[in-house]
């Protein structure tokens, strides 16, 4: 509620083991389920804000996020 219009990016992490941190592989990928807005990807680590950003410019905005797992 009351979120100002503008550009945003989302990163969602499923903390499967409940240790309150992002467990990473040697290449910088999350070992647990994660998703980023715009389905943005990066070869190493998380994508940049520019890759993941979306514009919030109306009262209701629906985003579709897909959780991925790197094992």
C-alpha positions as CSV (number, residue, x, y, z in Angstrom):
1,X,0.0,0.0,0.0
2,X,1.2,3.5,-0.8
3,X,4.2,2.3,-2.9
4,X,5.3,5.2,-5.2
5,X,5.4,4.6,-8.9
6,X,8.8,3.9,-10.4
7,X,11.3,1.3,-11.4
8,X,11.7,-1.7,-9.1
9,X,13.4,-5.1,-9.2
10,X,12.6,-8.2,-7.1
11,X,14.7,-11.1,-5.9
12,X,13.0,-13.8,-3.9
13,X,14.8,-16.6,-2.1
14,X,13.4,-19.7,-0.6
15,X,15.5,-20.2,2.6
16,X,15.1,-24.0,2.5
17,X,17.4,-24.7,5.5
18,X,16.2,-21.8,7.6
19,X,19.7,-20.3,8.3
20,X,18.6,-16.8,7.3
21,X,21.2,-16.4,4.6
22,X,21.7,-17.1,0.9
23,X,23.8,-20.2,0.5
24,X,25.8,-19.9,-2.7
25,X,27.6,-22.3,-5.1
26,X,31.3,-21.6,-6.0
27,X,30.0,-19.7,-9.1
28,X,27.8,-17.4,-7.0
29,X,24.4,-19.1,-7.7
30,X,21.9,-19.7,-4.9
31,X,21.9,-23.3,-3.7
32,X,18.2,-22.8,-2.7
33,X,15.3,-21.8,-4.8
34,X,15.3,-18.2,-6.1
35,X,13.7,-16.0,-8.7
36,X,14.3,-12.6,-10.1
37,X,11.9,-10.2,-11.8
38,X,11.8,-10.3,-15.6
39,X,13.2,-13.8,-15.4
40,X,16.5,-12.1,-15.7
41,X,19.6,-14.3,-15.7
42,X,23.3,-13.7,-15.3
43,X,26.3,-16.0,-15.9
44,X,27.6,-15.4,-12.4
45,X,25.7,-14.4,-9.4
46,X,22.5,-12.4,-9.6
47,X,21.5,-10.1,-12.5
48,X,21.9,-6.4,-12.3
49,X,19.1,-4.0,-11.4
50,X,18.9,-2.9,-15.0
51,X,18.3,-6.6,-16.1
52,X,15.7,-7.3,-13.5
53,X,13.8,-4.0,-13.3
54,X,10.2,-3.5,-14.1
55,X,8.1,-0.3,-14.1
56,X,5.4,0.0,-11.4
57,X,3.0,2.6,-13.0
58,X,-0.5,1.5,-12.2
59,X,-2.5,0.8,-9.1
60,X,-2.5,-3.0,-9.6
61,X,0.4,-4.7,-11.3
62,X,0.7,-8.5,-11.6
63,X,4.1,-10.1,-11.9
64,X,4.7,-13.7,-12.8
65,X,7.8,-15.1,-11.1
66,X,9.3,-18.6,-11.7
67,X,11.3,-20.2,-8.9
68,X,14.5,-21.9,-10.2
69,X,16.8,-24.3,-8.5
70,X,20.5,-24.7,-9.3
71,X,21.7,-28.1,-8.0
